[in-house]
Amino acid sequence: MKLAILSGKGGTGKTTVSSNLAYITKNLLIDTDIEEPNSHIFLKPKDVETTPCFTHYPIVDNEKCNLCGKCGDFCRFNAIIPSRKKVLVFEESCHDCGGCEIICDCKAITYEKREIGNIFSGKTFFGSPMKYGKLNIGEMSGVKIIKDIYSKTKESNFIIDCPPGTSCTTVAAVEVADFAVIVTEPSPFGLSDMKLVVELLKDLKIPFGIIINKSLGDDKEIIDFSLENKISILGKIPFDKNIAKNYAKGEILSHINPKYKEIFKNILNEVKKYEI
């Protein structure tokens, strides 16, 4: 099973859940939060290999170009804009779809590559594999890094630590998943942002359930929403200062405390009920 861990906003507990499930299952963990990866802080990978990730951008041959404007009309990201005298190219905005080259009747467009980030691969301190990507500062899109990670992954079972929210990178990260877990917290912001992720997963037709992190016990708003929308609650992680203290030290809870390990084992058993 390809299991994705999501949340509506940052700081809700995605990495807490994904790192603990990786520890218990010993499955590959892929951290796709390419703007701010942090799973490696907890998994402490060794023998890390670094692979650069490249994207492509258009080069226009001005001698062949007749300034017809078709490339600019096609591009939805304004990465290529014909002016009166030449075609302007904005490399960072290009999403490397290849459409402008295909649509150019003059065959005036070719592509060159440039580095946008890196992919890191290693073994965790408990012996299982992990991967994560990191986008270079100033880049606009890291979708290519996520797609490159997946294209080079042979394992059929892995855990995905997704970017927060519902951005393009989140869609790219979760669209390969067989099942998704939404991590939320019992607060107005937690519920509001969770609703956006629920709609995303429904649109993508990916089955999912909810974990309530920092639970205070009743969690009425989250539970009422789940019952109303027939969403399964896979488990709860209590609001506990000891969890925060160990998290701040970069510790995996299941590794240091049997009580926490039991919580995540129970969550995993609930997830397995949906295994295809």
Secondary structure, 3 states (H helix, E strand, C coil): CEEEEECCCCCCCHHHHHHHHHHHHCCEEEECCCCCCCHHHHHCCEEEEEEEEEEEEEEECCCCCCCCCHHHHHCCCCCEEECCCCEEECHHHCCCCCHHHHHCCCCCEEEEEEEEEEEEEEECCCCCEEEEEEECCCCCCCHHHHHHHHHCCCCCCEEEECCCCCCHHHHHHHCCCCEEEEEECCCHHHHHHHHHHHHHHHHHCCCEEEEEEEECCCCHHHHHHHHHCCCCEEEEEECCHHHHHHHHCCCCHHHHCHHHHHHHHHHHHHHHCCCC
